[in-house]
Amino acid sequence: MKYLFIFAIISFSLITISCDETEDLFDGGGTDPLIDREIAEAQDYNLSTPVYGMQVAVRGDVGLGDNAIMGILDRRATSFLDCQFEGGSDLGFEDVMLSNGDTIGPLSELRVFVVPRRFECEAVGLDRCNGIYFFGNDILVVSVGNFSGCPDLPVWKHELGHRYGMEADHSNLNEFRACTDEENCSFEDIIGFDGIQIE
Ligand SMILES: [Zn+2]
């Protein structure tokens, strides 16, 4: 019984947290302290993207202007939805029924916390993340990142993928990869997609 309980807790953690670990290779910026669900909840989401009205908090030490960030978030969300779903980018304004039967709200319900670099995170088998999506809270934390050959916020579309049905353990990553990977970015080299080690 005790083991069943522990198993339930671990399973719950897995389905509620997904995270993408990076290698130390290209990110010279080091790792910031822990960002957990409560810290993400406590941010002031006082910015709003022009197209989808996503609620955004940008940490003070992010070296990228708010307008540039808002543009990236909207533009790549559009591109992800157009690529991933038949309904296209208009789905960002609507409730979307996912293949697992869950419904996710319009992007205006999503809160996005933008941070400069990789941070400590709490996930099974992972302790450093470039991005994390908190299922249930509908909060996404994403780093601007500093990866050779990659655009700013290189894991933004990947984390959006988690919002739209990519499993926390990446078991269905192949259904999303074509629409979440960034072009001209040696993503696979720096992001341990299968870095979630469940053992
Ligand atoms: Zn992921």
Residues whose N, C-alpha, C, O or C-beta is under 5 A from the ligand:
A	BS01	ZN	S18 C19 D20
